[in-house]
Amino acid sequence: MNILLLGSGGREHALAWKMAASPLADRLICAPGNAGIAREAECVALDITDHAAVLAFCRANQIDFVVVGPETPLCAGIVDDLEAAGIKAFGPSRAAARLEGSKGFTKDLCRANGIPTAAYRRFNAVEPAKAYVREQRTPIVVKADGLAAGKGVIVAQTVAAAEAAIDTMFAGGLGEAGAEIVIEEFLQGEEASFFALCDGDTALELSTAQDHKRACDGDQGPNTGGMGASSPAPNIDPAMSARVMADIIQPTLRAMKAMGAPFKGVLYAGLMITDAGPKLIEYNVRFGDPECQVLMLRLMSDLIPALLASRDGQLKSFDLRWYPQAALTVVMAAKGYPGSYARGSVIEGLEDAAAIEGVEIFHAGTKTEGGKILANGGRVLNVCALGDSVRQAQARAYEAVARIRWSGGFYRRDIGRRAVERGK
């Protein structure tokens, strides 16, 4: 098959790495890709927001299957346009992608279908939102309704902080994403990421992970797109997984099909495991980043047949095999991230780091120039490792990080802490 992968981050490098190992991938192309992906696939300078250009490229290169990595093109309807042109594509339709594209849509769906989630209200004006906040307990959570690259959620510890977040969002600080907001109760518990592959009717549980969203050790500092992850999640056992499938994933699939928008693709449930059980924080409609990186390390089966089965509605009789080992990834980010940061600093020592047993390095924001690897984004590298335990994977990943010479970067030193504390 000729396969086109859309995206340029660490998630896409992990997907390219896994797909390149498949005997089904006769030709693997990535648009636009990065310096690491270029080792697994042909990278082409294609604007993936230009759907007409993507379609033309697919026709010119006889592309059989398109795999969409990031959420923005999914929410813009790239899968609809590809399928309408007779090109097979993996991912949800624009209507189904509303599960990520509109937090308010998802909250309303949860309320209508008895899916456990935080109490909430939706607002499209400043004063009613502030009045509501003053009536609630703090901490309280203020969310932009639309896509905000992982930066649209503010956990406000005080009323003043919540009001400031409301002002920022309605003033256009997050662009169109903040034109409407959701304000919801703060859930007490421990977060986890749960992934299911869906074909509109059937959901196939993939695996779990635990993301580390805050920029600094000890879950301090601003929210980011993710500073590291471990898999499996230490707080989800088989009984909890079954509960998530029954109470959250399956009702969502039924509801989406009933409204004429069957969900096909990866359904990523961000969960809070509370004393009352699992509650949905939010949905994403694609593989997580950096969770995809640890999932791909643990996936034993060929990925491509699974993606095709999702698109073709054939998951009912499908199964996947997983390595029993744990996986962990440490994100190395540019200093200043998630705020402003510099580009162009040189990264060295990657081959030495990758020589450690069980280590795989996935590139995110990198480019090649003059034979050197340069930083070219906020989150730049994903230093990943497998191990017989999370503790061993953690030790290997941080040993690899120590071999990387990059003066322009920083990273958290406590990825996997909760799992290690549980003896995982």
C-alpha positions in Angstrom: 0.0 0.0 0.0 1.0 3.6 -0.5 0.2 5.3 2.8 0.2 9.1 3.6 0.6 10.1 7.2 -0.4 13.7 8.1 1.4 15.5 10.9 4.8 16.5 12.2 5.0 15.8 15.9 6.2 13.1 18.2 2.9 11.2 17.8 3.4 11.1 14.1 7.0 9.9 14.5 5.8 7.0 16.7 3.1 6.2 14.2 5.5 6.3 11.3 8.0 4.1 13.2 5.3 1.5 13.8 3.8 1.6 10.3 7.2 1.5 8.6 7.7 -1.9 10.2 4.6 -3.3 8.5 4.9 -5.5 5.4 1.8 -3.7 4.1 3.6 -0.3 3.8 5.1 -0.4 0.4 5.6 3.3 0.4 5.2 5.6 3.5 5.0 9.3 3.0 4.6 11.9 5.8 3.5 15.5 5.4 5.1 17.6 6.5 7.1 15.4 8.9 10.2 16.2 10.9 13.9 15.3 11.1 13.2 12.0 12.9 10.3 11.0 10.7 12.5 11.4 7.7 14.4 8.3 8.8 11.1 6.2 8.6 9.3 7.8 5.7 9.5 10.2 2.8 8.7 13.7 4.1 7.0 16.2 1.8 6.4 19.9 2.2 2.6 19.7 2.0 0.2 22.1 3.7 -2.2 19.7 5.4 -4.7 22.5 6.1 -5.1 22.9 2.3 -7.5 20.0 1.6 -7.4 20.5 -2.1 -3.7 20.2 -2.1 -3.8 17.0 0.0 -6.3 15.5 -2.4 -4.2 16.4 -5.4 -1.1 14.9 -3.8 -3.0 11.7 -3.1 -4.1 11.4 -6.7 -0.7 12.2 -8.1 1.0 9.6 -5.8 -1.6 6.9 -5.9 -2.2 7.0 -2.2 -4.3 4.1 -1.0 -4.7 5.1 2.7 -4.4 8.3 4.6 -3.7 8.3 8.4 -4.5 11.6 10.1 -2.4 12.4 13.2 -3.5 15.7 14.7 -6.9 17.0 15.7 -7.1 20.2 13.7 -7.5 18.6 10.2 -9.9 16.1 11.7 -12.1 18.8 13.1 -11.8 20.7 9.7 -13.3 17.6 7.9 -10.2 16.3 6.1 -11.5 12.7 6.4 -14.9 13.7 4.8 -13.1 15.3 1.9 -10.8 12.3 1.4 -13.5 9.8 1.5 -15.7 11.8 -0.8 -12.8 11.7 -3.3 -12.7 7.9 -3.0 -9.5 7.9 -0.9 -9.6 5.7 2.3 -8.8 7.6 5.5 -8.4 6.8 9.1 -10.0 9.1 11.6 -13.5 10.5 12.5 -15.7 12.6 10.2 -16.0 16.3 11.0 -19.3 15.7 12.7 -17.9 13.0 14.9 -14.7 15.0 15.7 -17.0 17.5 17.6 -16.2 15.3 20.6 -12.9 17.1 20.7 -13.7 20.2 18.7 -16.4 21.4 21.1 -16.2 20.7 24.8 -19.7 22.0 25.2 -21.0 19.5 22.7 -19.3 16.6 24.6 -20.6 17.8 28.0 -24.1 18.0 26.6 -23.8 14.5 25.2 -22.6 13.2 28.6 -25.6 14.8 30.3 -28.1 13.4 27.8 -26.7 9.9 28.0 -25.8 9.5 31.7 -22.1 9.4 31.1 -20.3 10.4 34.4 -18.5 13.7 34.1 -18.1 16.9 36.1 -21.0 19.3 36.7 -20.8 22.2 34.3 -22.4 25.2 32.6 -21.8 26.7 29.1 -21.4 30.5 28.5 -21.0 32.9 25.6 -20.8 36.1 27.6 -18.5 37.4 30.4 -20.9 38.6 33.1 -23.1 35.4 33.4 -19.9 33.3 33.5 -18.4 35.4 36.3 -21.7 35.4 38.2 -21.7 31.6 38.0 -18.2 31.3 39.3 -19.0 33.5 42.3 -21.7 31.0 43.2 -19.4 28.0 43.1 -16.6 26.5 45.2 -13.0 26.8 44.2 -10.9 25.4 42.7 -12.9 25.6 39.6 -12.1 24.8 35.9 -12.5 27.2 33.0 -12.3 25.7 29.5 -12.3 27.2 26.1 -14.9 25.4 24.0 -12.8 24.9 20.9 -9.3 23.6 20.0 -6.5 25.4 21.9 -3.5 23.2 21.4 -3.7 21.9 25.0 -3.7 25.4 26.5 -7.4 26.1 26.8 -7.9 24.7 30.3 -7.4 26.8 33.4 -7.7 25.2 36.9 -8.4 28.4 38.9 -7.6 28.2 42.6 -9.5 31.4 43.4 -12.5 33.3 42.1 -10.2 36.1 40.9 -8.1 33.6 38.9 -11.3 32.2 37.3 -12.5 35.7 36.4 -9.1 36.5 34.8 -9.3 33.3 32.7 -12.9 34.2 31.6 -11.7 37.7 30.6 -8.7 36.3 28.7 -10.8 33.8 26.7 -13.6 36.2 25.8 -11.0 38.9 24.9 -9.7 36.6 22.2 -6.6 35.3 24.0 -7.2 31.9 22.5 -8.7 33.1 19.3 -12.0 31.5 18.1 -11.5 28.6 20.6 -12.6 30.9 23.4 -15.7 32.4 21.8 -17.7 30.1 24.1 -16.5 28.6 27.4 -17.4 25.7 29.7 -17.1 26.1 33.4 -17.1 22.9 35.4 -16.5 21.6 38.9 -13.0 20.5 39.9 -12.8 16.8 40.2 -10.7 15.2 43.0 -8.8 12.1 42.0 -6.0 10.9 39.8 -6.0 11.3 36.0 -5.5 8.6 33.4 -5.7 8.3 29.6 -7.8 5.6 28.1 -7.8 4.7 24.4 -10.2 2.7 22.3 -10.2 2.0 18.6 -13.7 2.4 17.2 -15.4 1.6 13.9 -18.8 3.3 14.5 -20.3 0.2 16.2 -17.5 -1.6 18.0 -14.9 -0.3 20.4 -11.7 -2.2 20.9 -9.8 -1.3 24.0 -6.2 -0.4 23.2 -4.4 0.4 26.4 -4.0 3.1 29.0 -1.4 5.7 29.9 -0.8 8.4 32.4 0.1 11.8 31.0 2.0 14.6 32.9 0.6 17.9 31.7 2.2 20.4 34.0 5.5 21.9 32.9 7.5 21.4 36.1 8.2 18.7 38.6 5.6 17.8 41.2 2.8 18.8 38.7 3.6 22.5 39.1 3.7 25.2 36.6 1.5 25.9 33.5 -0.4 23.3 31.6 1.3 22.0 28.5 0.5 19.6 25.7 2.2 16.9 27.8 5.7 16.6 29.3 5.8 12.8 29.5 3.8 9.7 30.0 3.9 6.1 31.2 1.9 3.1 30.1 0.0 1.2 31.4 -1.7 3.7 33.7 -1.0 2.6 37.3 -4.6 3.4 38.5 -6.6 1.4 35.9 -6.9 -2.3 36.5 -9.0 -4.7 34.4 -12.1 -4.1 36.5 -11.7 -0.3 36.1 -11.2 -0.8 32.3 -14.4 -2.7 32.0 -16.2 0.0 33.9 -14.8 2.7 31.6 -15.9 0.8 28.5 -19.4 0.2 29.9 -20.1 3.6 31.4 -18.2 5.9 29.1 -17.0 4.5 25.8 -19.9 2.4 24.8 -22.6 5.0 25.6 -20.7 7.5 23.6 -20.5 5.3 20.5 -24.2 4.6 20.8 -25.1 8.2 21.1 -22.9 9.3 18.2 -24.4 6.6 15.9 -27.9 7.7 17.0 -27.3 11.3 15.9 -26.0 10.2 12.5 -22.3 10.8 13.2 -20.9 7.3 13.9 -17.4 7.6 15.4 -14.5 5.9 13.6 -11.0 6.3 14.7 -9.2 6.6 18.1 -11.4 7.7 21.0 -9.1 9.0 23.7 -10.9 9.5 27.0 -9.1 11.8 29.5 -10.3 10.4 32.8 -10.4 11.3 36.5 -10.5 8.2 38.7 -12.5 9.5 41.7 -13.7 7.8 44.8 -17.1 7.4 43.0 -15.4 5.8 39.9 -14.2 7.0 36.6 -15.4 10.3 35.2 -14.8 11.8 31.8 -12.7 15.0 31.8 -12.7 15.4 28.0 -12.4 13.5 24.8 -9.8 13.7 22.1 -10.4 12.1 18.7 -6.9 10.9 17.9 -3.9 9.3 19.5 -2.6 11.4 22.4 0.8 13.1 22.3 3.0 11.9 24.2 0.7 8.9 25.0 0.9 7.5 21.5 4.6 7.1 21.8 4.4 4.7 24.8 1.5 2.9 23.2 3.4 2.2 20.0 6.3 0.9 22.0 4.1 -1.6 23.7 2.0 -2.6 20.7 3.1 -6.1 19.4 0.6 -6.3 16.6 0.8 -4.7 13.1 -0.8 -1.3 13.4 -2.0 -0.9 9.8 -4.6 -3.7 9.7 -6.1 -2.3 12.9 -6.4 1.2 11.4 -8.0 -0.4 8.2 -10.4 -2.4 10.3 -11.5 0.7 12.1 -12.2 2.5 8.8 -13.9 -0.5 7.3 -16.2 -1.3 10.2 -14.4 -4.7 10.9 -13.3 -4.4 14.5 -16.0 -6.9 15.9 -13.7 -9.9 15.1 -10.4 -8.1 15.6 -7.9 -8.4 18.3 -4.5 -6.8 19.2 -1.5 -8.1 21.1 0.6 -6.1 23.5 4.0 -6.5 25.0 3.8 -7.0 28.8 6.5 -4.5 29.5 5.9 -1.0 30.7 6.9 2.1 28.6 7.8 5.6 29.6 8.6 8.8 27.7 10.2 12.0 28.8 9.5 15.1 26.7 12.5 17.5 26.2 11.1 20.9 25.5 12.6 24.3 24.5 13.3 26.6 27.4 10.3 28.9 27.8 7.7 26.4 26.6 4.7 26.6 26.8 5.3 30.3 26.5 7.7 31.9 24.0 10.9 30.0 23.1 13.8 30.2 20.7 14.4 27.9 17.7 17.6 26.8 16.1 19.7 25.5 19.0 21.8 22.4 18.1 21.0 19.0 19.6 23.8 16.4 19.9 24.2 13.0 21.4 21.1 11.4 20.0 22.8 8.3 18.7 24.6 7.7 21.9 21.3 8.0 23.8 19.5 5.7 21.5 22.1 3.0 22.0 20.8 2.2 25.5 18.8 -1.0 25.7 15.1 -0.5 25.3 15.4 3.2 24.3 13.7 4.8 21.3 13.8 8.5 20.5 10.9 10.1 18.7 11.3 13.6 17.3 8.7 16.3 17.7 9.9 19.8 16.9 13.1 19.2 15.0 14.6 19.9 11.6 17.9 19.0 9.8 20.1 21.8 8.7 23.8 21.5 7.6 23.8 17.9 8.7 22.8 18.9 12.3 19.6 18.3 14.2 18.1 21.6 15.3 15.3 22.4 17.7 12.3 23.7 15.8 9.3 23.8 18.2 8.1 23.8 21.8 8.1 20.1 22.5 11.2 18.9 20.7 12.1 15.3 21.6 10.4 12.3 23.2 13.0 10.1 24.9 11.2 6.7 25.3 12.1 3.4 26.9 10.6 -0.1 27.5 11.3 -1.9 30.8 10.1 -4.9 32.8 8.6 -2.2 35.2 7.9 1.5 35.0 10.9 1.9 37.3 13.2 0.2 34.8 11.8 2.1 31.9 12.1 5.4 33.8 15.8 4.6 34.6 16.6 3.8 31.0 14.8 6.9 29.7 16.6 9.3 32.1 19.9 7.6 31.3 19.3 8.4 27.7 18.3 12.0 28.5 21.6 12.5 30.3 23.5 11.6 27.1 21.7 14.2 25.0 23.6 17.5 24.7 21.2 20.4 24.3 21.7 23.6 26.1 18.4 25.1 24.8 16.1 22.4 26.4 14.5 21.4 29.7 12.5 18.4 31.0 10.7 17.1 34.0 12.7 14.8 36.3 9.7 12.9 37.8 7.9 11.3 34.9 6.3 8.0 36.1 6.5 9.1 39.7 3.0 7.8 40.7 3.5 4.4 39.0 6.9 4.0 40.7 5.4 4.9 44.1 2.9 2.1 43.5 5.8 -0.3 42.9 4.9 -0.6 39.2 
